[in-house]
Amino acid sequence: MHAGSSRGQGCRILEINIAGGLTNYLRQSPGHQLIEYPQVDIHSLPFPEHSFDLVVHSDTLEHVTNPVHALVECRRILSPCGGLAFTVPVVVGRMSRSRQGLPPSFHGSPNEEKSDYRVQTEFGVDFWTLLLHAGFDAVTIHSLIFPAGLAVTARRVT
C-alpha cells in the first residue's frame, strides 16, 4: 500500500457504489470515501492523481459507456502500488460486446428512464484484457459464483 499507510493515516479507499456486505467493512477505515455512479462520472473522477490506495466497485463497469476509459481513471487516482478490486458479470462462452444498436438491457430496474441501470457492455471471457489496455500491470481473477460471478483485482505497479 501507499507510504501514507505507514504514517498512521490508514488506507485511502474509494468505493464507487455500495459493494454489498463489503461496504460495512470498508466503512471502518477512516480513509474510506463512498461515491455513487452515475451521480459522479467514473469517466472523469473528481480526484487528483494518486489520491487512493484502493479503489473498489461492484457491478458498475458494465453500465458505463467506455469501460477502458473508466479503468484508466481508476488507475489515475491510485497511488503507486495501489490496487483496484471489482466485480463484473460475465457471459461465459463468448467475447465481450457492446450493446450499442441492440435492444436495451437493464440490471436492477426495467425502467428505461433509469438509464444508469442500462447495460452498455456485456463482458465475456476476454474482459480481463481491458485492465491491461487501461495500464494495469497485474491482474487476478477470483471466482465468486462459478462460472459468471467474478471478482477482479489489479495492481498499479508503477
N, C-alpha and C positions, 0 to 999 in steps of 0.2 A: 504494500500500500504506500501511499504518499508519505513523504518525510514528516508532514504535519501530524500524522498519527502518532509518531514517537514523541512529540512535544505535548501530549495530553489533550490535543484538540479533538481527538476522536476521528472516526472515518466520516468523510463528507459524502453523503449518499443522496442521489437524486432518484426519486421514484416517479415514473411517468405513468399515471393511472394506478389505481389500487391493485396490488398484486395478491389478492386473496388473503389467506392466513399469514402470508409473509409480511404483510404491512404492519401487523401488530408487533412483530419482532423488530422490523426496521425502525419503527417509531421510537423504540427505546434508545436509539442512538441520538445524542444531542446534535449530530451533524446531518440528520435526516431532513429532507425537504420533499414535499409531495406537490406535483403539478398535475393538471388534468389536460389531456389531449381530447378534443381539438381546441379548447379554450386557449391553450398555449401551443403554438405551432412547433411540432417536432422537427420541421424542416428549417427552423430558424430559432433555436433555443436562446432565450434572453440571458445568457450567462457568458462570462469571459472564458477564454481558453483555460484549461487545467483547473476548473472550479470544483471538480468532484473526483473522489477516489473510486466510486462505484455508481453506475447508472443501471437502474432496473426498470423494465417494463414488461407487462404481461398482456398477450393477445391484443397488441396495439398495431404492430407493424403491418399487418395485412390490410389495415384501414387507411394507411397514408398513401398519397399519390405517387411518391417517389421513395421507395424503401431504402435504396442505396444512399440517397442524399440524407435521409433521416439517420442512418447509421453513421455517416460521415459527421453529422452534427453531434451525435452521441460521443464519437471518438474525439472530436474537437474539444469538448468540455471535460474530458477525462484527463487526470494527471498522468504524467509518465508512469508507466507500470500500472495504470488504473484498469478496472475491469467493467465489463458490460455483462449483464445477465438478463435474459428474456425468455418468454415462452412464445410459441407461434404454432398455429395449427398447420399441419402438413397433409397434403393429399398424396398418399403413398402410391407409388407405381407410375408417376408421371413427373414431368418437369414443371417448374413454376410457370405461371402465365398471368398476364394482366387480364382483368375483367373488362377493360375498355372495349366497348362495342358489343358486349354480351348483356343479357338481361340482368337487372340489378339483383344482387345477392346481399343479404343482411345478416349480421350477428347481433344478438341481443334485442333487437326491435325490428319488426317488419315495417315500421312506419317510414315511408320514403322521405318525409320531411326531416327525419333524424339522420341526415347524411353522414354523420360521424360513425354510424354503425355499418355503413355500406362497405362491402369488401372490394378493395381496389386490386389486390393481388391474391391469387391462390398459390400458396407455396407448395412446391414439390420437392423431390429428392435432391435438387441442386440448391436449395435455399441457403445453405451454409456458405456458398461461394460469394454471396452478396457481402459477407463480412470481409472477405479478402479484397473485394473491389472497393470497400469502404476504408481500407488501410489497416485493418486489424491484423496482428501478427500471429496470434494463436487462437484457435477455435476448438471448442469441445462441445459435443452433443450428448445430452443426457435424456434417456427415455423415461418419461413420467408415466404416461399411459400408452403402452405399446398398441399399435405402431405409430399413431399420428400425433400423440400428445408429447411434444418435445420441448426441452429447455436447452438453451444455448448459453455458453459462457465464452467470452472473447477477451483477450488482453491487448492493451496498448503497450507494447514493449518499448517503443521509442517515444 
